[in-house]
Structures are given as C-alpha cells and as structure tokens.
C-alpha cells in the first residue's frame, strides 16, 4: 500500500531538514573558535588612484652589493630636502635587516637643498671634495629621485654640490651611482683658410 502523497512530502521535508541540521552541526564543529578583533597595525592601503603620483620616497644606502635604493612610503611626494633629511637619519630597522648602511660622514650641520627646473643644488657644511664617491652617490641619487620641478626622470636631474668655496658637479644618478655630467668641449677652431 502506498503512503498518501502529503505524507511522502512531509517525509522528504523532514529528511531534508535533518540532513541540513546534521551538516550544519558537522561543519560548525571543525575546531575553529571565534576570536575578537586583533589590532595588527595600520589598515591596508588600497590601490592608488589613477593619475595620482606615487608618494614613495627613494633613499640610497649601501649594502653588500653596493649602492641600493630603499623605498619608504610617504603621504605625499617629498622634495630633495626632505629626502636628504631622511637619508641623514640613516637606515630604519627593516633596512638594517637587509644589510643596508650609510657611508655618509658625520657633518657639523645638515646639508640644504634648493631645486630648480630639473636640477638640485646641495649646500654642504664642508667642501664636497672631502666626500668619497660612495657618499656623493648617496646624496646625488637620493636628491635626484625626489620631487623636482620640471618632471625630468631621475637620471636626467642635474645635481651640484657646494661647500667651503668648492663645487662638485654637475652630476647625475646613473642607475646606482653618481656620475659627473660630461660637458662637450668646444671644437678647436681651425685657422681661417688663407685666400690666395
């Protein structure tokens, strides 16, 4: 004898409810306890808005393989003075963990940087000739990678260093080292051709 249709529907519905209840109980017992909110620092930063310039600052320190850039986040683009001030404070903990260090000597006063279109002039409290190539490279590359009027790429920014009546420059940051800008020499004028 067949059960009436309404009883079969109730049986299926009860079976479905029992199966759903059993599944929920099995899945909730996986051993993961609920936790409170854990404070883990600053919230994650999202993708930068299109067309908005990167605000990261590039500082140049030395590591086992030579001059290396260290990128630090910034709220807005920094100018060469701000970048040099950060450079003189030395590498932070994370940068030291990467083996980065500064070779800049202790200076009696902080250098000052002035910018123009595509150029930076750095005034030092000592003659720049007392700085070795490594120190010059740290200063030149850090300044050239900061925000400078003229929208030139860092490799085309001219950097001059002055102090105690001396001048070193113009220099550019080529990759991970500073190079003097080679100025073309005027062609030697040949004597005028004599007209005979």
C-alpha positions as CSV (number, residue, x, y, z in Angstrom):
1,X,0.0,0.0,0.0
2,X,1.3,3.4,-0.9
3,X,1.5,6.3,1.6
4,X,-0.6,9.3,0.7
5,X,1.2,12.0,-1.2
6,X,1.1,14.5,1.6
7,X,2.9,12.0,3.9
8,X,5.6,11.4,1.4
9,X,6.2,15.2,1.0
10,X,6.4,15.6,4.8
11,X,8.9,12.7,5.0
12,X,11.1,14.2,2.3
13,X,10.9,17.6,4.0
14,X,11.7,16.1,7.4
15,X,14.6,14.2,5.9
16,X,15.9,17.4,4.2
17,X,15.7,19.3,7.5
18,X,17.5,16.5,9.4
19,X,20.2,16.4,6.7
20,X,20.7,20.2,6.8
21,X,20.8,20.2,10.6
22,X,23.4,17.4,10.6
23,X,25.5,19.2,8.0
24,X,25.4,22.4,9.9
25,X,26.4,20.7,13.2
26,X,29.3,18.8,11.4
27,X,30.6,22.0,9.8
28,X,30.4,24.1,12.9
29,X,32.4,21.6,14.9
30,X,35.7,22.0,12.9
31,X,37.6,23.2,15.9
32,X,38.0,26.9,15.0
33,X,37.0,29.0,17.9
34,X,35.7,32.6,17.3
35,X,38.1,35.4,18.1
36,X,37.9,39.1,18.8
37,X,39.2,41.7,16.5
38,X,43.1,41.7,16.6
39,X,44.8,45.1,16.3
40,X,47.7,44.5,13.9
41,X,48.8,47.9,12.9
42,X,47.7,50.4,10.3
43,X,45.0,49.4,7.9
44,X,46.0,48.2,4.5
45,X,46.4,50.9,1.9
46,X,44.4,50.4,-1.3
47,X,45.4,50.8,-4.9
48,X,46.5,54.3,-5.7
49,X,44.0,56.4,-7.6
50,X,44.7,56.6,-11.3
51,X,46.7,59.7,-12.3
52,X,47.9,60.3,-8.7
53,X,51.7,60.4,-8.5
54,X,53.5,57.8,-6.3
55,X,54.4,59.3,-3.0
56,X,57.1,56.8,-2.1
57,X,60.5,58.2,-1.3
58,X,63.7,56.6,-2.6
59,X,66.7,56.7,-0.2
60,X,70.0,55.3,-1.3
61,X,72.1,53.3,1.2
62,X,75.0,50.8,0.8
63,X,74.6,47.0,1.1
64,X,76.8,44.0,0.4
65,X,76.3,44.5,-3.4
66,X,76.9,48.3,-3.4
67,X,74.5,51.3,-3.6
68,X,70.9,50.2,-3.3
69,X,67.6,52.1,-3.1
70,X,65.3,51.7,-0.1
71,X,61.7,52.7,-0.7
72,X,59.7,54.2,2.1
73,X,56.0,55.1,1.9
74,X,55.1,58.7,2.2
75,X,51.8,60.5,2.4
76,X,52.8,62.9,-0.4
77,X,55.8,63.2,-2.7
78,X,58.9,64.6,-0.8
79,X,61.3,67.2,-2.1
80,X,65.1,66.7,-2.1
81,X,65.5,68.5,1.3
82,X,63.1,66.1,3.0
83,X,64.7,63.1,1.3
84,X,68.2,64.2,2.4
85,X,67.0,64.7,5.9
86,X,65.6,61.2,6.0
87,X,68.9,59.9,4.4
88,X,70.9,61.5,7.2
89,X,68.8,59.8,9.8
90,X,70.2,56.5,8.5
91,X,68.5,53.3,7.6
92,X,65.5,52.2,9.6
93,X,65.2,48.8,11.3
94,X,63.9,47.0,8.2
95,X,66.6,48.4,6.0
96,X,69.3,47.4,8.5
97,X,67.9,43.9,8.5
98,X,68.5,43.9,4.7
99,X,72.2,44.8,5.4
100,X,71.9,48.5,4.4
101,X,74.0,51.1,5.9
102,X,75.1,54.7,5.3
103,X,78.6,55.8,4.5
104,X,78.0,59.5,4.8
105,X,80.3,61.1,7.3
106,X,79.1,62.9,10.4
107,X,78.6,66.5,9.4
108,X,78.6,69.6,11.6
109,X,75.4,70.7,10.1
110,X,72.7,69.3,7.8
111,X,73.0,70.0,4.0
112,X,70.4,72.2,2.5
113,X,68.9,71.5,-0.9
114,X,67.4,74.0,-3.4
115,X,65.6,73.0,-6.5
116,X,65.0,74.4,-9.9
117,X,63.6,73.0,-13.1
118,X,65.4,69.6,-13.5
119,X,68.1,70.5,-11.0
120,X,69.1,70.3,-7.4
121,X,71.8,72.4,-5.6
122,X,73.0,70.9,-2.4
123,X,75.0,73.1,0.0
124,X,77.2,71.2,2.4
125,X,78.9,72.4,5.6
126,X,82.2,71.0,4.3
127,X,83.9,71.0,0.9
128,X,82.3,68.4,-1.3
129,X,85.8,67.3,-2.3
130,X,86.1,65.7,1.2
131,X,83.3,63.2,0.3
132,X,84.2,60.0,-1.3
133,X,82.3,58.6,-4.4
134,X,80.1,56.5,-2.2
135,X,78.9,59.4,-0.1
136,X,78.4,61.6,-3.2
137,X,76.4,58.8,-4.8
138,X,74.1,58.6,-1.7
139,X,73.4,62.3,-1.8
140,X,73.1,62.7,-5.6
141,X,70.8,59.7,-6.1
142,X,68.6,60.4,-3.1
143,X,68.1,64.1,-4.3
144,X,67.6,63.1,-7.9
145,X,64.8,60.6,-7.1
146,X,62.8,63.2,-5.0
147,X,60.1,65.5,-6.3
148,X,61.8,68.1,-8.5
149,X,60.2,70.8,-10.7
150,X,60.4,70.0,-14.5
151,X,59.2,66.4,-14.5
152,X,62.6,65.0,-15.6
153,X,63.4,61.4,-14.9
154,X,65.9,60.9,-12.1
155,X,68.7,60.0,-14.5
156,X,68.4,63.5,-16.1
157,X,68.3,65.6,-13.0
158,X,71.4,67.7,-12.6
159,X,72.8,67.8,-9.1
160,X,75.5,70.3,-7.9
161,X,77.2,70.1,-4.5
162,X,78.9,73.2,-3.0
163,X,80.6,74.0,0.3
164,X,83.6,75.9,1.7
165,X,84.0,77.7,-1.7
166,X,84.3,74.4,-3.6
167,X,81.9,72.8,-6.1
168,X,81.4,69.3,-7.4
169,X,79.1,68.8,-10.3
170,X,77.1,68.8,-12.3
171,X,76.4,65.2,-11.5
172,X,73.6,62.8,-12.4
173,X,72.4,59.5,-10.8
174,X,73.1,56.8,-13.3
175,X,71.5,53.6,-12.0
176,X,73.0,53.1,-8.6
177,X,76.0,55.5,-8.8
178,X,76.6,59.2,-9.3
179,X,78.5,60.3,-12.4
180,X,79.8,63.7,-13.5
181,X,78.0,65.2,-16.4
182,X,80.4,65.3,-19.4
183,X,80.2,68.7,-20.9
184,X,81.1,68.8,-24.6
185,X,84.3,70.7,-25.2
186,X,84.1,73.4,-27.9
187,X,85.7,72.2,-31.1
188,X,89.1,73.7,-31.6
189,X,88.8,76.4,-34.2
190,X,91.0,75.8,-37.2
191,X,92.9,78.7,-38.5
192,X,91.0,80.6,-41.2
193,X,91.8,79.4,-44.7
194,X,94.1,81.9,-46.4
195,X,92.8,83.2,-49.6
196,X,95.4,83.3,-52.3
